Amino acid sequence: MSLPKVVESFGFIDLHAHLREPGFEESETIATGSRAALRGGFTTICAMPNTEPAIDSPGLVAELIARAAASDGARVLPIAAITRGRRGKELADLVELAAAGAVAFSDDGAPVEDARLFRHALEYASARDLLVIEHAQDAALSTNGVMHEGAVSARLGLSGIPAAAEEAAVARDIALARLVGARLHLTHLSTAGSVELVRRAKADGARITCDVTPHHLAMTDEWVAGSRAFAWNVPGSDARATPYDSSTKVNPPLRSLADVRALWRGLADGTVDAIATDHAPHASVRKDVEYDGAAFGISGLETAVPLVLGGVRAGWASLDVVLRALTSGPAGILGIDVPDDRIVMDTEAEWTVSARDLVSKGKNTPLLGRIVVGRVTDVEMRRDREVAKDAQTLASR
């Protein structure tokens, strides 16, 4: 599918980004992450609460908001923890956290395993029309897994995370949300089965929404084995990298080509509501180790555009569908208006992803050294007054 060279859009909204502050500033800060967001076209980002300490008190929410306001990057909306300390034992005070400015609630990488407690969280949130965001994963099925369970993991001798680990949790979460009539958002879905479960739940009237990430839309588990062919490329048509590259280690893991195609079909038919980066920057000491011991996560704010445009060129979804999934889709999930920010993309711009040029402190992406196509060139943000700058200037402040 051909694309116009210049595309204008509202600023993107990212439902899922890790800014690491407080506690892990060696990996990212609110300032560096929010500027990286602007480079990628995201003028609004939601900060996940898996910091140290976790964002589970009104004071911490207020502090995050204050630091974000001082950073002069993308606007940052806080997501607070569902449970105190993200330990899955006791609910945080969701009402107080919402009053302090939290736009949603999630324990993210520590999903609430106790079904009764998660039901109570959904009931509490539903009574006050608050949004719960869940990382759907059955810990008993995924324990010790480091990549997608399948032929590639068997070939590499790495422990796998089966698709069932996600799908079993998705089924449980949908059942609980339907039981109490709650609004539930399932984040970074990665399997064909998960998308089908959401499709059926929506058809039955459940208040379920979901998002997928650019890396799950573009890469397969073959990348762990050294492939650098995007999902829409002919296998073997691209240069290869060294197998066991820890920059490909992400949770949920990169899945099979069949799963990737299912995610795109979900986007195209409206089952998938949003594209969210799950930007997960890490300091090199946490990534430059053996695959089994490396941290999960891909730094993704600055490379989202070329990844999603690749699928559009392949005809897997229209440009309008993708732009909605980056703007009005996430805005609707959050219950906010799309901010009147503007971005401009050059869909034909070729650029090489390099650690030096990434604004984020997290250089952990398997795209390093690769030429990609499509880039945000201009960003216009509206704050107290209108500000118009090119994307590079905004990001380098």
C-alpha positions in Angstrom: 0.0 0.0 0.0 1.4 3.4 -1.0 1.6 6.2 1.5 1.6 9.9 1.1 5.1 11.3 1.7 3.9 13.8 4.4 1.3 12.8 6.9 -0.1 15.1 9.5 -1.8 13.8 12.7 -2.8 14.7 16.2 0.0 14.0 18.6 0.1 10.3 19.6 -1.0 9.1 23.1 1.0 6.2 24.6 -1.0 4.2 27.2 2.0 2.3 28.5 5.5 3.7 29.1 8.1 3.1 31.8 9.9 6.2 32.9 11.8 4.5 35.8 11.7 7.5 38.1 11.9 7.3 41.1 14.3 4.5 41.8 15.9 3.5 38.5 17.2 6.8 37.1 20.2 5.1 35.6 17.7 3.5 33.1 15.5 6.5 32.4 14.2 9.7 34.0 10.9 11.5 33.5 12.8 14.2 31.7 14.7 11.9 29.2 11.7 9.7 28.7 9.3 12.5 28.0 11.7 14.1 25.5 12.2 10.7 23.8 8.4 10.6 23.5 8.4 13.8 21.6 11.0 12.5 19.2 8.7 9.6 18.4 5.6 11.7 18.0 4.0 11.0 21.4 2.9 14.2 23.0 1.0 12.4 25.8 2.4 9.3 27.7 1.1 7.3 30.6 3.8 6.4 33.1 3.5 3.0 34.7 3.9 2.6 38.5 6.7 0.0 38.7 9.2 2.4 40.2 10.9 2.2 43.6 8.9 3.1 45.6 5.8 2.1 43.5 3.4 4.9 42.7 0.9 3.8 45.3 0.3 7.0 47.3 -1.2 10.5 46.5 2.1 12.1 47.4 4.0 10.1 44.9 1.4 10.8 42.2 1.7 14.5 42.9 5.5 14.3 42.8 5.4 12.6 39.4 3.1 15.2 38.0 5.3 18.0 39.3 8.5 16.5 37.9 6.8 15.9 34.5 5.6 19.6 34.4 9.2 20.7 34.9 10.6 18.4 32.2 9.2 20.4 29.3 8.7 17.1 27.3 5.6 15.3 26.5 2.8 15.6 29.0 2.8 12.7 31.5 -0.3 11.1 33.0 0.4 8.9 36.0 -0.9 5.4 36.3 -1.0 4.3 39.9 -0.7 0.8 41.5 -3.7 -1.4 42.1 -2.2 -2.9 45.2 0.2 -1.4 47.8 3.7 -1.8 46.7 2.5 -3.8 43.7 2.7 -6.8 46.0 -0.8 -8.2 45.3 -1.8 -8.4 48.9 -3.8 -5.3 49.7 -5.6 -2.7 47.5 -4.2 0.7 47.3 -6.7 3.6 47.9 -7.8 4.0 44.3 -10.1 7.0 45.1 -7.4 9.0 46.8 -5.0 8.2 44.0 -7.5 9.3 41.3 -8.1 12.5 43.2 -4.4 13.2 43.2 -4.3 12.8 39.4 -3.9 9.1 38.5 -5.7 8.3 35.3 -5.7 4.5 35.7 -4.5 1.7 37.9 -2.2 -1.2 37.1 0.4 -3.5 38.8 1.8 -4.0 35.3 4.6 -6.6 35.4 3.3 -8.0 38.7 -0.3 -8.9 37.6 -2.7 -9.4 40.4 -2.7 -13.2 40.9 -5.3 -13.4 43.6 -8.6 -13.7 41.7 -10.7 -12.6 44.7 -8.5 -9.5 45.2 -8.6 -8.6 41.5 -12.4 -8.9 41.6 -12.5 -6.5 44.5 -10.3 -4.1 42.6 -12.6 -4.2 39.6 -15.7 -3.7 41.9 -14.1 -0.8 43.6 -13.0 0.8 40.3 -16.3 0.1 38.6 -18.3 1.9 41.4 -16.3 5.0 40.7 -15.8 4.6 36.9 -12.0 4.1 37.3 -9.9 2.3 34.7 -8.0 -0.8 35.6 -5.2 -1.9 33.2 -4.0 -5.4 33.5 -0.8 -7.2 32.3 -2.5 -10.6 31.7 -0.1 -13.4 32.6 -0.4 -16.6 34.5 2.8 -16.7 36.6 2.6 -20.4 37.2 2.7 -21.1 33.4 5.3 -18.5 32.6 7.8 -19.0 35.5 11.4 -19.2 34.3 10.4 -18.6 30.7 12.5 -16.1 28.7 11.0 -16.2 25.2 8.0 -17.5 23.3 7.5 -21.3 23.7 7.7 -22.9 20.3 10.0 -24.4 17.7 12.5 -21.5 18.0 12.8 -21.8 21.8 13.4 -25.5 21.4 16.0 -24.9 18.8 17.8 -22.4 21.0 17.5 -24.4 24.2 15.7 -21.5 26.0 12.8 -21.8 28.4 9.6 -20.8 26.9 6.5 -18.7 27.9 3.6 -20.5 26.3 0.8 -18.5 24.6 -1.5 -20.2 27.2 0.1 -18.2 30.0 -1.3 -15.0 28.5 -4.6 -16.5 27.2 -5.5 -18.2 30.5 -5.1 -14.9 32.3 -7.0 -13.0 29.6 -9.9 -15.4 30.0 -9.9 -15.0 33.8 -9.7 -11.2 33.6 -12.6 -11.0 31.1 -14.7 -13.3 33.2 -14.2 -11.2 36.3 -14.8 -7.9 34.5 -18.1 -9.3 33.1 -19.1 -10.6 36.5 -18.9 -7.1 38.1 -19.6 -5.0 34.9 -16.3 -3.3 35.2 -14.3 -1.4 32.6 -11.0 -3.3 32.0 -8.1 -2.6 29.6 -5.8 -5.5 28.7 -2.3 -4.2 27.8 0.3 -5.5 25.3 -1.6 -8.5 24.1 0.6 -10.7 22.0 -1.2 -13.9 20.9 -3.9 -14.8 18.4 -5.9 -16.5 21.2 -5.9 -13.4 23.3 -7.2 -11.3 20.4 -10.0 -13.8 19.8 -11.0 -13.8 23.4 -11.3 -10.0 23.4 -13.2 -10.2 20.1 -15.8 -12.5 21.5 -16.1 -10.6 24.8 -16.7 -7.3 22.9 -19.4 -9.1 20.8 -21.1 -10.1 24.0 -21.1 -6.5 25.3 -18.2 -6.7 27.8 -16.5 -3.4 28.6 -13.1 -4.7 27.5 -10.4 -2.8 25.6 -6.9 -3.8 24.6 -3.7 -2.6 23.1 -0.7 -4.1 21.2 2.9 -2.9 20.9 4.9 -1.9 17.8 7.5 -4.6 18.4 4.8 -7.3 18.6 3.4 -6.0 15.3 6.8 -6.1 13.6 9.0 -8.8 15.0 8.7 -12.5 15.6 10.4 -15.0 17.9 12.9 -15.7 15.1 14.6 -12.4 16.1 15.9 -14.2 19.2 17.6 -16.6 16.9 19.2 -13.8 14.9 16.7 -12.9 12.2 16.2 -9.3 11.5 13.4 -9.8 8.9 10.3 -7.8 9.8 7.1 -9.9 9.8 6.1 -8.5 6.4 9.4 -9.4 4.8 10.2 -12.6 3.0 12.0 -14.9 5.5 15.7 -14.8 5.0 15.6 -11.6 3.0 17.3 -9.5 5.7 20.7 -9.3 7.3 21.1 -11.5 10.4 22.4 -10.6 13.9 24.0 -12.7 16.6 21.5 -15.1 18.2 20.6 -14.7 21.9 20.7 -10.9 21.6 19.2 -9.8 24.9 17.6 -6.7 23.4 15.0 -9.1 22.0 14.0 -10.3 25.4 10.6 -8.7 26.3 7.6 -9.7 28.3 5.2 -10.7 26.8 7.7 -12.3 24.4 8.0 -11.8 20.7 5.6 -14.4 19.3 5.1 -16.4 16.1 4.3 -15.0 12.6 0.7 -16.3 13.0 0.3 -14.3 16.2 1.7 -11.1 14.5 -0.8 -11.5 11.7 -3.6 -12.0 14.2 -2.7 -8.8 16.0 -2.9 -6.9 12.7 -6.3 -8.4 11.9 -7.4 -7.3 15.3 -6.3 -3.8 14.6 -8.0 -3.8 11.2 -11.4 -5.0 12.5 -11.4 -2.8 15.6 -10.9 -5.6 18.2 -7.6 -3.9 19.2 -8.3 -0.4 20.4 -4.8 1.1 20.7 -1.1 0.8 19.9 1.0 1.4 23.0 4.8 1.2 23.1 5.5 -0.5 26.4 8.7 1.6 26.4 10.9 -0.3 28.8 14.4 1.3 28.9 17.2 -0.4 30.8 20.8 0.5 31.8 23.3 -1.6 29.9 24.3 -3.5 33.0 20.8 -5.1 33.0 20.9 -6.0 29.4 24.5 -6.7 28.4 24.4 -10.1 30.1 23.5 -13.7 29.1 20.0 -14.0 27.8 18.6 -15.9 30.7 19.7 -13.2 33.2 18.9 -10.2 31.2 16.0 -7.9 32.1 12.8 -7.9 30.0 12.1 -4.9 27.9 12.6 -3.0 24.6 13.1 0.8 24.4 10.4 1.8 22.0 9.2 5.4 22.0 11.4 6.6 19.2 11.1 3.7 16.8 7.3 3.1 16.9 6.5 5.1 13.7 8.7 3.1 11.3 7.5 -0.2 12.7 3.8 0.5 12.4 4.2 2.1 9.0 5.8 -1.1 7.7 2.6 -3.0 8.4 0.6 -0.3 6.6 2.8 -0.6 3.5 2.3 -4.3 3.6 -1.5 -3.7 3.4 -2.1 -5.3 6.8 -4.1 -2.3 8.1 -4.9 1.1 6.7 -3.1 4.3 7.7 -6.4 5.7 9.2 -6.7 2.6 11.4 -3.2 2.9 12.7 -3.5 6.7 13.4 -6.7 6.1 15.3 -5.0 3.4 17.4 -2.4 6.0 18.3 -4.7 9.0 19.0 -8.5 8.7 19.5 -8.3 5.0 20.5 -6.2 5.6 23.6 -8.0 8.8 24.3 -11.3 7.0 24.4 -9.9 4.4 26.7 -8.7 7.0 29.1 -11.9 9.0 28.8 -10.2 12.2 27.7 -10.3 14.4 24.6 -7.6 14.1 22.1 -5.2 16.9 22.9 -4.9 19.5 20.2 -1.3 18.7 19.5 0.0 18.2 16.0 2.8 16.1 14.5 4.1 15.7 11.0 5.6 12.5 9.6 7.9 11.9 6.6 6.9 8.4 5.6 9.8 8.1 3.2 12.6 9.3 5.5 15.3 6.7 5.9 17.4 6.8 9.1 19.7 4.5 11.0 18.8 3.6 14.6 21.9 4.4 16.7 22.5 4.5 20.4 24.1 7.9 20.1 21.0 9.5 18.5 18.4 7.9 20.8 17.2 10.5 23.3 16.1 7.8 25.8 18.7 6.5 28.2 17.5 3.1 27.2 19.5 1.9 24.1 18.1 -1.6 24.4 16.5 -2.2 21.0 17.2 -4.9 18.5 16.9 -2.1 15.8 20.3 -0.6 16.6 22.3 -0.3 13.4 19.3 -0.9 11.2 18.0 1.4 8.5 14.2 2.1 9.0 11.8 4.1 7.0 9.4 6.8 8.5 10.1 9.5 11.0 8.4 12.3 12.9 9.8 15.6 11.7 7.7 18.2 13.5 5.8 18.4 16.7 3.4 21.2 17.9 2.3 21.0 21.5 -0.2 23.1 23.2 0.5 23.9 26.8 -0.3 27.3 28.5 0.6 28.8 25.1 1.1 27.3 21.7 4.6 25.9 21.1 5.7 24.8 17.7 9.2 23.2 17.2 10.7 20.5 15.1 10.9 17.1 16.8 14.6 17.1 17.2 14.8 20.5 18.9 12.0 19.5 21.3 13.7 16.2 22.2 17.1 17.8 22.8 15.9 20.4 25.3 
